Amino acid sequence: MFRRGGRLRAVRPGTVDAALELALRDPVTNALGGARLRETARSASVAQEFSLVGDDRLPEGVLWHGVNLSPLSSTPRALDEFGAHLAGRPRRASSVVGERAAIERLWETLGRSWDREVREHRWSQPLLLADPPALMPSLPGAGLRAAEPQDAAAVFPAAVAMFREEVGIDPLLGDGGRSYRHRVGELIRQRRTYAVVEEGEVLFKADVGALFGPVAQIHGVWVRPDRRGHGLGRTAMAELVAQVRRDHAPQVSLYVNDFNEPARRAYAASGFRQVGELTTLLF
């Protein structure tokens, strides 16, 4: 018989606050899953997408098992229970993402069943946080601004190009891009997409992909190929940090593939420093 303290069970209204408190211990690392936990906290979806291990008031770990699979602030014992529970079950998630040490521990069990399905292993993704603003030499601005609804027609092809390049699949497949177009439009309506637009074309774009506690996590950074290597990314990223702090949250983070040296240099030049390491496994 399972002990109540260890049994894996769904997060429900009575335990959601404790789950959120656990995730908020590290809001930078847990930004993506934590944002979804907060979004679904008062709906029936929370029990369908989140589970916990440990005492109801002091859980040992929380697992997001929705479109992504992500452990949040989980102990080794909780990670082992998550892996044992999921091993051999049909996979629903399109990716596994989280702190590298946690994913490595989870994968010791889960990888036996799922590793053959992985399309790409991205074991090392430096997790970056923007330093507080400092006095910097005056540079010409990039003209970054929050995208407006009338920009959607220009932003959408840029978002598609970013997704194809970054994720390696076409977001227009399946439903012809309707769900992805809705996501792009929703981010614009929430003023969470920022872009440099010239003559009706997007030269740079980035999204606030997750908001959790004091953290805004940046996703979907893209520079038009013919403008790369000319300083646009560096300048726009510096402007982005200032605008996101003003509009959304004081801490601005993102994560990047370790092999993407041009992007890492641009982020470093824009004031980002490494504070952790994530892993993403894509199916």
Secondary structure, DSSP 8 states (H G I E B T S, - for coil): ---TTT--EE--TTTHHHHHHHHTTSTTTTHHHHHHHHHHTTSTHHHHHEEEEE-SSSEEEEEEESSEEEEES--HHHHHHHHHHHTTS----SEEEEEHHHHHHHHHHHHHHHGGG-SEEEEEEEEEEE--------------EE--GGGHHHHHHHHHHHHHHHHSS-TTTTTTTHHHHHHHHHHHHTT-EEEEEETTEEEEEEEEEEEETTEEEEEEEEE-GGGTTTTHHHHHHHHHHHHHHHHT-SEEEEE--TT-HHHHHHHHHTTEEEEEEEEEEE-
